[in-house]
């Protein structure tokens, strides 16, 4: 038996995601005897027919407006909404993908943009500035366990790559959204009423969130050689299907 994981390939870093997915899958297969009976198939997704074959999906970094426009020229945008919010299949968005999976987005281009939704948050696009102001930071990601580490990535921190990155500036459904990571040293824009059980103690900009089947990160794991988050996410897919 196999699980098909698609990467939306309309624009952006889909190839890089596919490379790390293969690396993460090989690690899981070599270390987890329970997962060996289940093989992952990875595919590029450009049509609604290809999306229909997927058990899970990654929406990569890139230009969120362009991705939305291209998807909207066919029925793919509506099929993506159905995939995420009706069928509730595991979906991960990085940078532009996080924007598209959010319920609301600020600082959009003139005329706004169509969103997929699925995460009850409002994001602020290009929060850290223009592309020349991109940066890297060593991130503490508590949701990554030792089980998701790889021999090539022994560091307890994760190399975060931020390129015109958004942040979550407001959590709209405090009971459902998990804040998984923040970038320390930034102003915390969370409302006072947010459940303390759902946030970390340190202040800072929210850079990773999860709500049910939907996971989003502000940064670009696919632009590193570190496959830990991809391995963690694949294990979460297996767990959601009772196979881990």
Number of C-alpha atoms within 10 A of each C-alpha: 6 10 17 16 25 26 28 27 18 20 18 19 20 22 17 17 27 20 14 22 25 17 18 25 21 15 18 23 16 11 13 13 11 12 17 14 11 15 15 19 15 20 20 18 23 17 17 17 11 14 23 14 14 20 20 23 25 24 30 29 29 20 16 24 18 15 24 21 14 15 21 14 9 12 11 20 21 15 19 23 17 15 23 23 18 11 12 16 19 22 28 23 26 28 31 30 28 35 35 26 31 21 17 22 23 15 12 15 9 6 6 11 15 17 23 23 19 25 28 20 24 19 26 18 24 21 19 16 13 11 12 8 10 14 14 12 13 13 17 17 16 11 12 18 12 11 13 21 21 18 9 10 15 12 12 15 14 20 20 22 21 23 24 23 27 28 27 29 22 19 23 17 14 19 12 15 22 20 20 21 22 25 21 14 10 11 12 17 15 17 12 7 7 16 14 10 11 14 19 15 9 12 16 17 22 28 26 24 23 19 17 14 19 24 24 28 27 33 27 24 25 24 16 14 14 22 26 27 21 22 25 20 20 23 21 16 21 16 11 13 9 8 13 15
